[in-house]
């Protein structure tokens, strides 16, 4: 099932012309680069990464570090 995301032109863009949106919580970076704006859905054409709060919550605490070096 495919859903249409929000229109990117209603949000601020970074220096590369992308809307920066957290893929986990869907917050959008404002003009200062802080993830403060909220979108109900993923923005079509946005650069989906991870905001600082979700990086700490989902990627930092309790994550077992695997040894990938052989």
C-alpha positions in Angstrom: 0.0 0.0 0.0 1.4 3.4 -1.0 0.5 6.7 0.6 1.2 10.1 -0.8 3.5 12.1 1.5 3.3 15.8 2.4 4.4 18.4 -0.2 8.1 19.3 0.3 7.6 23.0 -0.7 5.9 23.9 2.6 9.0 23.0 4.7 12.5 24.6 4.9 15.2 23.1 2.8 18.9 22.6 3.6 21.8 24.0 1.6 21.5 21.0 -0.8 17.8 21.8 -1.5 16.4 18.8 0.6 13.8 18.8 3.3 15.5 17.0 6.3 13.1 14.7 8.0 13.6 12.0 10.7 12.5 8.7 9.4 11.5 7.5 12.9 9.5 10.4 14.5 8.8 12.4 11.3 10.1 15.6 12.7 11.4 18.1 10.2 14.5 20.3 10.6 13.7 24.0 10.7 15.9 26.7 9.0 18.3 26.5 11.9 18.8 22.7 11.5 16.9 21.8 14.7 14.2 19.1 14.4 11.2 21.0 15.7 8.6 20.9 13.0 6.2 18.0 12.9 4.6 16.2 9.9 1.8 13.7 10.1 3.4 11.7 7.3 6.7 11.3 5.5 7.5 14.1 3.1 7.8 13.0 -0.5 11.3 13.7 -1.8 12.8 14.5 1.7 16.2 13.4 2.9 15.2 10.9 5.6 17.8 10.5 8.3 17.6 10.4 12.1 17.1 13.3 14.5 19.3 13.6 17.6 16.5 12.4 19.9 15.8 9.3 17.9 19.5 8.6 17.5 19.9 8.5 21.3 16.6 6.7 21.8 16.8 4.0 19.1 20.5 3.8 18.2 22.4 4.6 21.3 21.0 3.2 24.5 21.1 -0.5 25.0 22.4 -1.3 21.6 24.8 -4.1 21.6 27.9 -3.2 19.6 28.8 -5.9 17.2 32.4 -6.6 16.2 32.2 -6.6 12.4 35.9 -6.7 11.9 37.2 -10.1 10.8 
